[in-house]
Amino acid sequence: MIFHRQRSEDRTCIAVGARLHVGDYMSEAQLVNASSHGVLAAVTNPPVKGTRVQLIVGEMILAGQVRWRGIDCCGIALRDPINVADLIDGQAASVSFIPQPRGLRGIGGAIRAFVGERAMASRTF
């Protein structure tokens, strides 16, 4: 029987640019959410599940492994825990904490949440 392990902590929605390295291959990526143990990366050609990767974010190098892959994104489990605030420190990105209900998980949900927040912020009442 397969058991789905629930996340032990909430994700922080972010918009941080990164470079994804797989061996000699390098690709631009956008980190969409993060916790101390993993990130969701939007990338044009995501690596297959199980691939060991490095994410370069400013001066930080994050080693991890792809845990799942979508059409234009992948979930990466990090080898060493990180402080999410350190990850986004100094990056030109708006950052907010948004607990994600099941319906908003994944890249589509993150985009819907981000677009919804921006739409609400631009409305005049």
C-alpha positions as CSV (number, residue, x, y, z in Angstrom):
1,M,0.0,0.0,0.0
2,I,1.3,3.5,-0.9
3,F,1.0,6.2,1.8
4,H,1.1,9.9,0.9
5,R,3.3,11.8,3.4
6,Q,1.7,15.1,4.3
7,R,3.9,18.2,4.5
8,S,5.0,19.0,8.0
9,E,5.1,22.8,7.4
10,D,3.4,25.4,5.3
11,R,4.9,26.8,2.2
12,T,5.8,30.5,1.6
13,C,4.8,31.8,-1.8
14,I,7.8,33.6,-3.4
15,A,9.0,34.8,-6.8
16,V,12.7,34.3,-6.8
17,G,14.9,33.7,-9.9
18,A,17.4,30.8,-9.8
19,R,19.6,28.8,-12.1
20,L,18.9,25.0,-12.1
21,H,22.0,22.9,-12.7
22,V,21.9,19.2,-13.7
23,G,25.5,18.1,-14.4
24,D,26.7,20.3,-17.2
25,Y,23.1,21.4,-18.2
26,M,21.9,24.8,-16.9
27,S,18.4,26.3,-17.1
28,E,16.7,29.4,-15.7
29,A,14.1,28.7,-13.1
30,Q,11.6,30.6,-11.0
31,L,11.1,29.5,-7.4
32,V,7.4,29.7,-6.7
33,N,7.2,28.5,-3.1
34,A,9.5,27.3,-0.5
35,S,9.8,25.7,2.9
36,S,12.8,24.7,4.9
37,H,13.0,21.3,3.2
38,G,11.9,22.0,-0.4
39,V,11.0,24.3,-3.2
40,L,8.6,24.4,-6.2
41,A,10.6,25.5,-9.3
42,A,8.9,26.6,-12.5
43,V,11.2,25.6,-15.3
44,T,10.8,25.1,-19.1
45,N,12.1,21.5,-19.2
46,P,11.9,20.0,-15.7
47,P,14.3,17.1,-14.9
48,V,12.8,13.7,-14.3
49,K,11.9,12.4,-10.8
50,G,15.0,11.3,-8.9
51,T,17.4,13.6,-10.6
52,R,20.0,15.3,-8.3
53,V,20.1,19.0,-9.0
54,Q,21.7,22.2,-7.8
55,L,19.8,25.5,-7.5
56,I,21.9,28.7,-7.6
57,V,20.1,31.6,-5.9
58,G,22.4,34.6,-5.7
59,E,25.3,33.4,-3.7
60,M,23.5,30.4,-2.3
61,I,23.9,26.9,-3.7
62,L,21.1,24.5,-2.8
63,A,21.5,20.8,-3.5
64,G,18.5,18.6,-3.8
65,Q,16.6,15.9,-5.6
66,V,13.5,16.1,-7.9
67,R,10.6,14.4,-6.0
68,W,8.0,15.0,-8.7
69,R,7.7,16.6,-12.2
70,G,5.0,18.4,-14.0
71,I,4.8,19.9,-17.5
72,D,6.5,23.2,-16.5
73,C,7.6,22.7,-12.9
74,C,9.1,20.3,-10.4
75,G,9.2,19.8,-6.7
76,I,12.7,19.6,-5.3
77,A,13.5,18.2,-1.8
78,L,16.5,19.9,-0.4
79,R,19.5,18.0,1.0
80,D,20.0,20.5,3.8
81,P,17.3,22.6,5.5
82,I,17.3,26.3,4.6
83,N,15.9,29.4,6.2
84,V,13.4,30.7,3.7
85,A,14.0,34.3,4.8
86,D,17.7,33.9,3.8
87,L,16.6,32.5,0.4
88,I,14.6,35.6,-0.4
89,D,16.9,38.2,1.3
90,G,18.0,40.7,-1.3
91,Q,15.9,39.4,-4.1
92,A,13.5,41.7,-6.0
93,A,10.4,39.8,-5.2
94,S,7.2,40.3,-3.3
95,V,6.9,37.7,-0.6
96,S,3.9,36.7,1.4
97,F,2.9,33.8,3.6
98,I,-0.1,32.0,2.1
99,P,-1.2,28.7,3.6
100,Q,-2.1,26.6,0.6
101,P,-5.3,24.5,0.7
102,R,-5.2,21.4,-1.4
103,G,-6.9,23.2,-4.3
104,L,-4.2,25.7,-4.6
105,R,-1.2,23.4,-4.6
106,G,1.1,23.1,-7.6
107,I,2.2,25.6,-10.1
108,G,-1.3,26.4,-11.3
109,G,-2.6,27.0,-7.8
110,A,0.4,29.2,-7.0
111,I,-0.2,31.3,-10.1
112,R,-3.9,31.5,-9.3
113,A,-3.1,32.7,-5.7
114,F,-0.5,35.2,-6.9
115,V,-2.8,36.6,-9.7
116,G,-5.7,36.8,-7.3
117,E,-3.7,38.7,-4.7
118,R,-2.5,41.2,-7.4
119,A,-6.1,41.7,-8.7
120,M,-7.4,42.4,-5.2
121,A,-4.6,44.8,-4.5
122,S,-5.3,46.8,-7.7
123,R,-9.1,47.1,-7.1
124,T,-10.5,50.3,-5.8
125,F,-13.4,50.1,-3.4
